[in-house]
Each structure stands twice: as structure tokens, then as C-alpha cells.
Amino acid sequence: MAGLTRLQIVTEICDIVGKNLGASAPSGGLLQDRVVFYLNWAQRRIANHYTFYELQQVKENAATVTSVKTYPLESGTDTFGLSRVSSVNSVRLIDGENSRKLDFWHYRKFDKWYPRPENFATGRPRIYSRWGNSLIMFKIPDAVYTLHIRYGQYANNLTSDGQLHDFGEDKDQLLVTAGILETYLALEEYADAKVWYELFLGKLEDAVRADDDEDWEPEAEPHGEVPSYQSGEPWIDPYGGRGDPLYGFPD
């Protein structure tokens, strides 16, 4: 679905903050030019909170390199060739032998258990960890393996008046609201910024709920009493206190 163009959003933002397109920003430049920056900041603010369907991507031809441990996400040597990465959601190794979803380990856990991955024999990767804009594979691959990577993107910066934003028509209000918030913050009009921050959070929550991407399954809680020391058994309770009916009596 198409949404509003950059010029339409900028015009709306300037109108709501009570300025015309030719008004001056605090720097002395045209406010409408500065609002473009604020609008792009707004897009990033949204993407940092949640990856909407419109900005979800799959890279199906990423590949490992024999004996190489670290792979830049976007550019560099042995890159996976992703674009505008905001988050990595899953990595799958796909082949005819034993396709698998790689387990994500936080880098602190990874470094704790495998401080020097090179000490281990190469093999089929089963773990990945992210450090900066690169992914680390373990085991270090012993061959070329095809990877399917699901990831979230940041929206394209809005660089021309007629450009449509990437979020789709149903998120026009969300983007306008976020742009107004960033504009008021830049203008140091904090009372208005506070009001629009609350409005932005409401629009954001509505949009996330409408996306319906919650991964939830019911999980039954165990029945029975929570293990604890029983009243009347102070001899096994090192923390016995005055609430115990036998407190103060000799063993």
C-alpha cells in the first residue's frame, strides 16, 4: 500500500507545530529542510522499537567461507550482503544433509564458553553471535554453507519530495506523530514534546497490536505448594523467626 509522500508529511508536521513551510529553524535555515532530518530520525525511532512486516527481509543466498569465523552483515570481506540492518531474527543453515536453525548466543556467553574458537576443529556451524555489524559462527565453518537470514531493516531515508515512506498507508498517522515529536524536541518546546510523546506511544502500541506478531503459547504452571520450611520445624530452618510457634523454645 502507498502512504504519504515526504512533502505531504513535512507539510503536515509544519502545520501542526504552527509553522509554515518557509519558517526559519533555530539554526536560521528553512524549517521544512530541517523537518526532513527529524522525519528520518522518527523512522529510526520506530524501527528501533519494532520491526513491522513492511521492513522484514530474508536473505536466502548468504554463504559461509571455509575456515572463516566472522562475517560483516552489510559490506566488507566475506560479507553476507544484507541492507540497512536493524535486527537479526534468525539464521538457518540450509542443505540436503541436515538443515538447522542456528542458536543465537549473546557475545558474553559465547566468549565465556569459547574464548578462542580457533582451538576447536572446524565443522558445521550450530551457533552464531553478533558483535557490532558482524556475525560470528561456531563451529568455524569447514565448507561453504548456504544461510537463510531473517532480519529487520531500517526504512529508507526520505530524500525527495515525491518519495513514499516504507511503512505503508496504515502507518501514516504513526509516522506523522513521530515526526512531530522529533520536531518539537529539536525546537526545544518540551511541553508540547511531552504531549506528543504520549500520542506517539499510543499510535505505536496500536500499530504493533495490529501487526499481530506476538509469539505466545500457553504454559501451565506446576500445581502444589511452593517448597518451604514448615512451621514447627525450626531445627531445619536457619532463618527461623518470631512467627514460628516454637520460636524461643529449646531444641
C-alpha positions in Angstrom: 0.0 0.0 0.0 1.2 3.5 -0.7 1.5 6.1 2.0 2.0 9.8 2.2 4.9 11.4 0.3 7.7 13.2 2.1 6.3 16.6 1.1 2.9 15.8 2.4 4.3 14.6 5.8 6.6 17.6 6.1 3.7 20.0 5.3 1.5 18.3 7.9 4.2 18.5 10.5 4.9 22.2 9.9 1.2 22.9 10.0 0.6 21.1 13.3 3.6 22.8 15.0 2.2 26.1 13.9 4.8 27.0 11.3 4.6 27.5 7.5 7.0 25.7 5.1 9.1 28.9 4.8 9.5 29.4 8.5 13.0 29.5 9.9 14.5 26.8 12.1 16.6 27.8 15.2 19.7 27.4 13.0 18.4 30.1 10.6 17.7 27.5 7.9 14.4 26.6 6.4 12.3 24.7 8.9 10.9 22.4 6.2 14.5 21.3 5.3 15.3 20.6 9.0 12.0 18.6 9.4 13.3 16.2 6.8 16.1 15.2 9.2 13.6 15.0 12.1 11.4 12.8 10.0 14.2 10.4 9.2 15.1 10.3 12.9 11.4 9.4 13.5 11.6 6.5 11.1 14.7 5.2 13.0 12.9 5.6 16.4 10.1 3.4 15.2 12.3 0.7 13.7 14.4 0.6 16.9 11.2 -0.3 18.8 9.7 -2.9 16.5 10.2 -4.4 13.0 7.0 -4.1 11.1 6.1 -6.5 8.3 6.9 -3.9 5.6 10.6 -3.9 6.8 11.1 -7.6 7.3 13.5 -9.2 4.8 15.0 -12.6 4.1 18.5 -13.1 2.6 18.5 -16.6 1.1 21.8 -16.7 -0.5 24.2 -15.7 2.3 27.1 -18.2 2.5 29.9 -19.1 4.8 33.5 -19.3 3.7 35.7 -22.3 4.6 37.7 -21.6 7.8 36.3 -18.0 8.2 34.8 -17.2 11.6 33.5 -13.6 11.3 31.1 -12.2 8.6 30.2 -8.5 8.1 26.4 -8.1 7.7 26.4 -5.4 5.0 29.8 -4.7 3.5 33.4 -5.8 3.7 35.3 -9.0 3.1 33.2 -12.2 3.2 30.1 -10.1 3.8 26.6 -11.6 4.0 25.3 -8.7 1.9 22.4 -7.5 4.0 21.0 -4.0 3.7 20.1 -1.4 6.4 20.1 -4.0 9.2 18.2 -3.1 12.4 17.9 -6.6 13.8 18.8 -10.2 13.0 15.9 -12.5 13.9 17.1 -16.0 12.8 19.8 -17.7 10.9 19.2 -21.1 9.2 21.7 -23.4 7.6 20.1 -25.0 4.6 21.4 -28.0 2.8 20.4 -31.6 1.9 22.3 -33.2 4.8 20.8 -31.7 8.0 19.3 -28.2 7.7 19.2 -26.5 11.1 18.3 -23.2 12.8 21.5 -21.8 14.4 21.2 -20.9 18.1 21.9 -17.3 19.0 24.3 -16.7 21.9 24.9 -13.4 23.4 28.6 -12.4 22.9 29.3 -12.6 26.7 28.0 -16.2 26.8 29.9 -17.0 23.6 33.2 -15.6 24.9 32.7 -17.4 28.2 32.4 -20.8 26.7 34.5 -20.4 23.5 37.1 -17.7 24.3 39.2 -19.0 21.3 37.0 -20.8 18.7 40.1 -21.4 16.7 41.2 -24.1 19.2 38.4 -26.3 18.0 38.1 -28.3 14.8 36.2 -26.7 12.0 32.7 -28.2 11.3 29.1 -27.4 10.6 28.1 -24.2 12.5 25.5 -24.5 15.2 25.9 -21.2 17.0 26.0 -17.5 15.9 26.8 -14.4 17.9 26.5 -10.8 16.9 29.3 -8.3 17.6 28.7 -4.9 16.1 27.8 -5.3 12.4 29.2 -8.8 12.1 28.1 -12.3 12.9 30.5 -14.9 14.4 29.9 -18.6 13.5 30.8 -21.6 15.6 32.0 -24.1 14.8 34.1 -22.2 12.4 32.7 -23.5 9.0 34.7 -26.2 7.3 32.9 -25.6 4.0 30.6 -23.3 2.1 27.1 -23.5 3.7 24.1 -21.6 2.4 22.4 -19.5 5.1 18.9 -18.0 5.1 18.8 -15.0 7.3 15.6 -13.3 8.5 16.3 -9.7 9.5 14.7 -6.3 10.1 15.6 -3.2 8.2 15.7 0.5 8.9 13.5 2.4 6.5 15.0 4.2 3.5 15.8 7.9 4.3 13.3 10.2 2.6 15.4 12.1 0.1 12.9 13.6 -2.4 9.5 15.4 -2.0 7.6 12.8 -4.0 9.1 9.7 -2.2 6.7 7.5 -0.4 7.7 6.1 3.0 8.3 2.4 3.5 5.8 1.8 6.3 2.7 1.6 4.3 -0.5 3.7 4.2 -1.8 2.2 7.5 1.1 3.8 9.4 0.8 7.4 8.0 -0.5 8.6 11.4 2.2 6.9 13.3 5.0 8.4 11.2 3.4 11.9 11.3 3.1 11.7 15.1 6.7 10.6 15.4 7.9 13.3 13.1 6.0 16.0 15.2 7.6 14.6 18.4 11.1 14.9 16.9 10.4 18.4 15.6 9.2 19.6 19.0 12.2 18.1 20.6 14.5 19.8 18.1 12.7 23.2 18.7 13.2 22.7 22.5 9.4 23.0 23.0 9.4 20.4 25.7 5.8 20.9 27.0 4.5 20.1 23.5 7.0 17.3 23.1 5.7 15.6 26.2 2.1 15.7 24.9 3.2 14.3 21.5 5.4 11.6 23.1 2.3 10.2 24.8 0.4 10.4 21.5 3.3 8.7 19.7 3.4 5.8 22.3 -0.3 5.2 21.8 -0.1 5.1 18.0 3.0 2.9 18.3 1.2 0.4 20.6 -1.9 0.4 18.2 0.4 -0.3 15.2 2.2 -3.1 17.0 -1.0 -4.8 18.1 -2.4 -4.5 14.5 0.7 -6.3 13.2 -0.2 -9.3 15.3 3.2 -10.8 15.5 3.1 -12.0 19.1 4.9 -15.3 19.6 2.9 -16.8 22.5 1.9 -20.2 23.7 0.1 -21.0 27.0 2.3 -22.7 29.6 0.8 -24.4 32.6 2.2 -23.6 36.0 3.1 -26.5 38.2 0.5 -27.4 40.9 1.3 -27.9 44.6 2.9 -25.9 47.3 6.0 -23.9 46.9 8.8 -25.7 48.7 9.5 -24.1 52.1 10.2 -24.8 55.7 7.1 -25.8 57.6 6.0 -24.0 60.8 7.0 -26.2 63.8 10.3 -27.3 62.2 12.7 -24.6 63.4 15.6 -27.2 63.6 15.8 -27.3 59.8 15.1 -23.6 59.3 18.3 -21.4 59.6 16.1 -18.4 59.2 13.5 -19.2 61.9 11.9 -16.2 63.4 9.3 -15.0 65.9 6.5 -16.0 63.6 7.3 -19.7 64.3 5.2 -21.1 67.1 8.2 -22.8 68.6 10.5 -19.8 68.4 12.5 -19.4 71.7 11.9 -23.0 72.8 15.0 -25.2 73.3 15.5 -27.9 70.8 
